[in-house]
Structure formats: C-alpha cells, structure tokens
Amino acid sequence: MESAMQEVVMLSERAGVNLSGEDIERFNKILMDINPQGKTSMLQDVEAGRKTEVEMFAGKVIELGRELGVPTPVNQKLFDSIRKIEAQNDSAGAA
C-alpha cells in the first residue's frame, strides 16, 4: 500500500501538486486508528461480486503515469489483480 502511495507522490511532484512522504506518514497514522475488522469498500465490492472502483483509482494513476512519464508498476499490479478477481466474479455469476 505504501509503495502504491509513493507512486502517487511521485506523480504529484511531476504534476506540480504538493504531496510528499509526510502525507503518507499522516495517512498511516489515520490507518492505525481504523478498526482492524473493518473492510474497504473495494473489498466489500469484491465479496459481493460487484464491479470495484479500481479503474477510478489505480486506473487513473496508471493513465497519469503514462502521460507524465512516471512508472507505476505497483498500481499496475493492483489494477491487474483486481480486474482478474472481477473477471472471476463475472464468470462465477454467469455460471
């Protein structure tokens, strides 16, 4: 997760947006206060067999990375993995 966030920070630097490692640190502190039994909306979507927001999040990061010349391999891996799970859910629902 932190590697994916670091890719966003690198994109923001190229785009002239002021994100930094400090933003990642602040987010990590917020995460420490979240109930560990909780589930992200994306996980809830996967479990329910719904389409996720992966295109809106990782897909946009990948698109901006291409436009700005910033490699985004972590977000690409997350995107590909979630899309594969969505395809499996679609296949299971059609069976």
Long-range contacts (C-beta under 8 A, 24 or more apart in sequence): 2-28, 3-74, 4-58, 4-61, 4-74, 4-75, 4-78, 6-74, 7-61, 7-65, 7-70, 7-71, 7-72, 7-73, 7-74, 7-75, 8-61, 8-75, 10-70, 11-61, 11-64, 11-65, 11-68, 11-70, 11-72, 14-68, 14-69, 14-70, 15-64, 15-68, 42-82, 46-82, 46-85, 46-86, 46-89, 49-89, 49-92, 49-93, 51-86, 52-82, 52-86, 54-78, 54-79, 54-82, 54-83, 54-86, 55-79, 58-82
